[in-house]
Structures are given as C-alpha cells and as structure tokens.
Amino acid sequence: MPTICVADFTSFAGEEGLDYGGPAREWFFLLSHQMLNPMYCLFEYAENTNYSLQINPASAINPDHITLFKFIGRIIAMAMFHGKFIDSGFSLPFYKRMLNKPLTMKDLESIDPQLYSSLTWIEDNDNVDECDLELYFETDYELLGEVKTHVLKEGGEDIKVTEENKTEYIKLMTDFRFKRGVEEQTRAFLAGFNEVVPLQWLQFFDERELEVMLCGMQEFDVADWQKNSVYKNYGKNSKQIQWFWEAVKSFDNEQRARLLQFVTGTCRLPVGGFSELIGSNGLQKFCIEKVGKETWLPRSHTCFNRLDLPPYRTYAQLLEKLTFAIENTEGFGQE
C-alpha cells in the first residue's frame, strides 16, 4: 500500500518566514529545476525542443541513477500531492507511460520526427517489396559514442522487411524506440511515484491534463501568439484565419493550453514566448496551413508546430470542429 507523504511546512536555511505556500512552492520548483537538469545526464531534451524532457538512455553514467530516478519519482509525486508545480515538463509519450496508456507510432512524431517520417513512408507505401530497401528486423543506435545493434525479434538480422510483415516491423521499431535504454529507469521512477501517489489515481486523466497538473498552465498572450504565427495557403486576412483568432480569443486559458498542446505537443512556452517556439528544424513559428475539406477535423504536426485547418464555410463550423479536435485529441492527429 503506497504511503502518502505530507510536508507540514518548508523553510530555507538562513531565511526567516512562515510557509503559507510560497516557500513550499519555491522549494519544489528549485529542486525540480536541479533534478531534471539535462546537465546531470538523467534526463535529456526530447528531439530539438527546449522544453520537453525524456529519460536519458545514457543515465547509467551516474552509478546511482536507478536510486536517483526512484527519488525523483517520489519528489514529483509529492509536488502533485501538494498542488505545487515543477520547473520542466516531460514529453507527452512519457506522460502516457505514467498513465499506462499504449504508445503508438503517432507518438513518435514529437520525439523522433525522422524515424516517424520513415515509418510513415513504409506504412503508406504499397510497394515495399519493389523498393529494395534492404531493411531487416534489426536497427542500429548510438549510446555514448558507440554504435550498437538491436535485433527486433529472434533471427531478425536475417528477416527482410516485406509488404507482408511491415506492420510487425513498424510495431517492433516503435516499441523499441520508446523503451530503448530507459526501461529500468522508467520502472524506478514510477515505483517512487507510486509510493507517494498511487498510479491508479491518475487513470481519470489524460496525458495533457497530467502535464497541466504537474507543470501548471501559463497565461497566453493572444496578441503575441498572433504576431508570431505564419500561414500557408491562407493569408492573414483570410476569413478562416480571422475566425480562428476570434475563436482563440473566445477560449478560456485551459482551452488555449489544449490548443497549444494539440499543435506543438506541450502546453509550455519557452521563456521568450511564441517567438521562440522550437520545432524539428530549430526555431519554428506556430503555423496554420489550408489543408483538407470542410468535413475534416483540424489535424496537427507537432514536430513542425503546424495546424492543418480545413476551409470551413462559417465561424460556427470552425469553432465546433476546432473545439472538438483539441478536446478529443486521442486518435485525431492525422487522417
């Protein structure tokens, strides 16, 4: 049975003051800032972003890394239990792992867009046998400067990827990418978390709600958002773009956070605001592209910070479709 840890008060050495929430809030924030700092090799930034973290496969460079991950899990759970926020957020696939939700190929887009694009091409191509890809059920990866080979299934080094078995290959590659070198650390983190807050308590939330619970929700400057957005196949005076910003202005802060999560993969902004959004190619502004038919739901490409917005005929239609998409994101990423 997990033990719930309750901290009565927090104080800083050499500083007088009563804890009515402020010192405890600062303590969790400062401690998490140090624990999650990629400089210590326990965590690393997911892909090229500067605000989403994932476990570093090379964390074993720290001899006590498993003990440290269990400790970090406890601290993160304590912060949640006391309603305090941590400094940095994790990738959405990591939150899904905390919720024991299955990870899919689509989840790769936010952490490894190159692999995601390659697997998507294989999935969508109906002539894999004729492409002579020379792909086998094995993959190479680099760890601490050393190239290693992982066989995806028994005898995989001799099994060529074909049209018939490509679905199995994609699944095995996806599973390996998420588990690669981080399984033991993840189990330790979750065990530590579960000692303070039972993981089953989280089952009432989705991964985006979990991120907000741990990291809080920023106030969004819609004027800054609009100023630092770009458009493809639309102009800033297109009626759909005008309706889009009218909808954003009508949203409350939680809905704006969900919209940002839907398009970028996180509800967190860099220190510099929307002008410093990061994508797979470095700085990448929030983009709205005209794609699809009016019957389609909006779609997102998180590694490019891009929203595919169909040419809806009325403001009411746009508002309905956009609201549905951001509030029911599971399964609506791509068509």
Number of C-alpha atoms within 10 A of each C-alpha: 7 13 10 13 15 10 9 7 11 17 14 11 5 6 7 8 11 11 13 10 14 13 16 20 18 17 18 21 18 13 16 19 14 13 20 23 17 16 10 14 17 24 21 21 20 19 21 18 21 18 20 22 23 23 24 19 21 17 20 15 12 12 9 10 18 19 14 18 26 21 18 21 23 23 22 23 26 21 21 20 17 15 14 22 22 24 19 20 23 21 23 25 23 22 19 17 15 21 20 13 14 10 16 14 18 18 22 21 22 26 26 17 21 14 16 19 15 11 22 15 12 20 15 9 12 11 11 18 15 9 10 11 12 9 16 17 23 21 16 9 12 11 10 8 7 7 9 10 11 14 17 19 12 10 11 16 16 12 14 18 23 20 15 10 12 19 15 13 24 21 16 16 21 21 16 15 18 20 13 14 17 17 13 13 22 21 16 21 25 22 20 24 25 22 19 22 23 18 17 11 10 15 14 9 12 16 21 20 18 20 24 19 18 21 21 18 18 14 12 19 14 14 10 12 16 14 13 17 17 16 17 13 9 17 15 13 9 13 15 21 19 13 19 18 15 13 18 19 14 12 15 11 16 16 15 23 23 24 24 21 21 28 25 26 24 23 25 23 21 13 11 8 14 21 18 17 23 23 23 19 11 13 14 20 22 26 19 23 20 19 17 16 12 16 11 15 24 28 24 27 21 24 24 23 24 24 23 21 26 21 22 21 11 12 16 12 15 22 19 12 19 20 20 14 21 24 13 13 18 11 9 15 20 11 9
